[in-house]
């Protein structure tokens, strides 16, 4: 009977030692997993900081672009005002030239030959003035069209940057969700480790 009792105790002791070895192995595995999770979390945090820096740079670039767009808008308004003033001046001068042509026509009967020479000279001047102002108007139109195209191009770039910013924001949110998930997993692993240590001490 005493031999059987010793054998039974030996079997139980072996079983306990085997359970203890399994628990220690499980604890070591949990520690290794926790270390891997911590390393991954540090990588994700570094990625989050990098993305945050990129977002700040994009925001600064957007602010500068908005300032540029505002300046271009003001310049466009100024050009439009100058164009309108030039048109009014051209209309006034044209009206004056028309009145002068009427006066010359009324004097034609009395100064036919002199008027012929004067009219030719006058028409040359009118054509020169008109050609000059038409050239200036064309230049203003070209500047206006060029400015509008530049503004449209900047608006397209702004939309592209906005889409990029939204994509970066989504990436940040995904990284934050991953970090929160990793932190939750880490807490669970610590709880399992503590439970394993308590069981080991109880044996």
C-alpha positions as CSV (number, residue, x, y, z in Angstrom):
1,X,0.0,0.0,0.0
2,X,2.8,2.4,0.9
3,X,4.5,1.7,-2.5
4,X,1.2,2.4,-4.3
5,X,0.8,5.6,-2.4
6,X,4.3,6.7,-3.4
7,X,3.7,5.8,-7.0
8,X,0.4,7.8,-7.0
9,X,2.2,10.8,-5.5
10,X,4.9,10.4,-8.1
11,X,2.4,10.3,-10.9
12,X,0.6,13.4,-9.6
13,X,3.9,15.2,-9.1
14,X,4.9,14.4,-12.7
15,X,1.5,15.6,-14.0
16,X,1.9,18.9,-12.0
17,X,5.4,19.4,-13.3
18,X,4.2,18.8,-16.9
19,X,1.4,21.3,-16.4
20,X,3.8,23.8,-14.9
21,X,6.1,23.3,-17.9
22,X,3.2,23.9,-20.3
23,X,2.2,27.0,-18.4
24,X,5.8,28.4,-18.4
25,X,5.9,27.7,-22.2
26,X,2.6,29.4,-22.7
27,X,3.8,32.4,-20.7
28,X,7.0,32.6,-22.8
29,X,4.9,32.5,-25.9
30,X,2.6,35.3,-24.6
31,X,5.7,37.4,-23.8
32,X,7.1,36.9,-27.3
33,X,3.7,37.8,-28.8
34,X,3.5,40.9,-26.6
35,X,7.0,41.9,-27.7
36,X,6.0,41.6,-31.3
37,X,2.8,43.5,-30.7
38,X,4.7,46.3,-29.0
39,X,7.2,46.5,-31.9
40,X,4.4,46.6,-34.4
41,X,2.6,49.3,-32.3
42,X,5.8,51.4,-32.3
43,X,6.0,51.1,-36.1
44,X,2.4,52.2,-36.4
45,X,2.9,55.2,-34.1
46,X,5.9,56.2,-36.2
47,X,3.8,55.9,-39.3
48,X,1.0,58.0,-37.7
49,X,3.5,60.7,-36.8
50,X,4.8,60.7,-40.3
51,X,1.3,61.0,-41.8
52,X,0.5,63.8,-39.3
53,X,3.5,65.7,-40.5
54,X,2.5,65.2,-44.1
55,X,-1.0,66.5,-43.3
56,X,0.4,69.6,-41.6
57,X,2.6,70.3,-44.7
58,X,-0.5,69.8,-47.0
59,X,-2.5,72.2,-44.8
60,X,0.3,74.8,-45.0
61,X,0.5,74.3,-48.8
62,X,-3.3,74.7,-49.0
63,X,-3.2,78.0,-47.0
64,X,-0.5,79.4,-49.3
65,X,-2.5,78.3,-52.3
66,X,-5.6,80.0,-51.0
67,X,-3.6,83.2,-50.4
68,X,-2.4,83.0,-54.0
69,X,-5.9,82.4,-55.3
70,X,-7.1,85.5,-53.4
71,X,-4.3,87.6,-54.8
72,X,-5.0,86.4,-58.4
73,X,-8.7,87.1,-57.8
74,X,-7.8,90.7,-56.8
75,X,-5.5,91.0,-59.8
76,X,-8.2,89.7,-62.1
77,X,-10.7,92.3,-60.7
78,X,-8.1,95.0,-61.2
79,X,-7.5,93.9,-64.8
80,X,-11.2,93.9,-65.5
81,X,-11.6,97.4,-64.1
82,X,-8.7,98.6,-66.3
83,X,-10.2,96.9,-69.3
84,X,-13.6,98.6,-68.6
85,X,-11.8,102.0,-68.3
86,X,-10.0,101.4,-71.5
87,X,-13.2,100.6,-73.3
88,X,-14.9,103.7,-72.0
89,X,-11.9,105.8,-73.1
90,X,-12.0,104.2,-76.6
91,X,-15.8,104.8,-76.9
92,X,-15.3,108.5,-75.9
93,X,-12.5,108.9,-78.4
94,X,-14.5,107.1,-81.1
95,X,-17.5,109.4,-80.4
96,X,-15.1,112.4,-80.7
97,X,-13.8,111.1,-84.0
98,X,-17.3,110.6,-85.3
99,X,-18.2,114.1,-84.4
100,X,-15.1,115.4,-86.1
101,X,-15.9,113.4,-89.2
102,X,-19.4,115.0,-89.2
103,X,-17.9,118.4,-88.9
104,X,-15.4,117.7,-91.7
105,X,-18.3,116.5,-93.9
106,X,-20.2,119.7,-93.2
107,X,-17.2,121.7,-94.3
108,X,-16.6,119.6,-97.4
109,X,-18.6,121.9,-99.7
110,X,-16.4,124.9,-98.7
111,X,-13.0,123.3,-98.4
112,X,-13.2,120.5,-100.9
113,X,-9.5,120.2,-101.8
114,X,-8.2,121.1,-98.4
115,X,-10.7,118.7,-96.9
116,X,-9.6,115.9,-99.2
117,X,-6.0,116.1,-97.9
118,X,-7.1,116.7,-94.3
119,X,-9.6,113.8,-94.5
120,X,-6.9,111.4,-95.8
121,X,-4.6,112.5,-93.0
122,X,-7.4,112.2,-90.5
123,X,-8.4,108.8,-91.6
124,X,-4.8,107.6,-91.3
125,X,-4.8,108.9,-87.7
126,X,-8.1,107.3,-87.0
127,X,-6.9,104.0,-88.3
128,X,-3.7,104.3,-86.3
129,X,-5.6,105.1,-83.1
130,X,-8.1,102.3,-83.7
131,X,-5.4,99.8,-84.6
132,X,-3.5,100.7,-81.5
133,X,-6.5,100.5,-79.2
134,X,-7.7,97.3,-80.8
135,X,-4.2,95.8,-80.2
136,X,-4.3,96.9,-76.6
137,X,-7.8,95.4,-76.2
138,X,-6.6,92.2,-77.7
139,X,-3.7,92.2,-75.3
140,X,-6.0,92.8,-72.4
141,X,-8.3,90.0,-73.6
142,X,-5.4,87.6,-73.9
143,X,-4.1,88.5,-70.4
144,X,-7.6,88.0,-69.1
145,X,-8.0,84.6,-70.7
146,X,-4.5,83.6,-69.6
147,X,-5.3,84.7,-66.0
148,X,-8.6,82.7,-66.0
149,X,-6.8,79.6,-67.3
150,X,-4.2,79.9,-64.6
151,X,-6.9,80.2,-62.0
152,X,-8.8,77.2,-63.4
153,X,-5.5,75.2,-63.3
154,X,-4.9,76.3,-59.7
155,X,-8.5,75.2,-58.8
156,X,-7.9,71.8,-60.4
157,X,-4.6,71.5,-58.4
158,X,-6.5,72.5,-55.3
159,X,-9.1,69.8,-55.9
160,X,-6.4,67.2,-56.4
161,X,-4.7,68.3,-53.1
162,X,-8.0,68.2,-51.3
163,X,-8.5,64.6,-52.5
164,X,-5.0,63.7,-51.4
165,X,-5.7,65.3,-48.0
166,X,-8.9,63.2,-47.7
167,X,-6.9,60.1,-48.6
168,X,-4.2,60.9,-46.0
169,X,-6.9,61.6,-43.4
170,X,-8.5,58.2,-44.1
171,X,-5.0,56.6,-43.7
172,X,-4.6,58.3,-40.3
173,X,-8.0,57.1,-39.2
174,X,-7.1,53.5,-40.2
175,X,-3.8,53.7,-38.4
176,X,-5.5,55.0,-35.3
177,X,-8.0,52.2,-35.5
178,X,-5.2,49.7,-35.8
179,X,-3.4,51.2,-32.8
180,X,-6.5,51.0,-30.7
181,X,-7.0,47.4,-31.7
182,X,-3.3,46.6,-30.9
183,X,-3.7,48.3,-27.5
184,X,-6.8,46.2,-26.8
185,X,-4.9,43.0,-27.8
186,X,-2.0,44.0,-25.6
187,X,-4.3,44.4,-22.6
188,X,-5.8,41.0,-23.1
189,X,-2.3,39.4,-23.5
190,X,-1.2,41.0,-20.1
191,X,-4.3,39.6,-18.5
192,X,-3.6,36.1,-19.8
193,X,0.0,36.3,-18.6
194,X,-1.0,37.4,-15.1
195,X,-3.5,34.5,-15.0
196,X,-0.8,32.1,-16.0
197,X,1.6,33.3,-13.4
198,X,-1.1,33.0,-10.7
199,X,-1.7,29.4,-11.7
200,X,2.0,28.7,-11.7
201,X,2.4,30.0,-8.1
202,X,-0.6,28.0,-7.0
203,X,1.1,24.8,-8.1
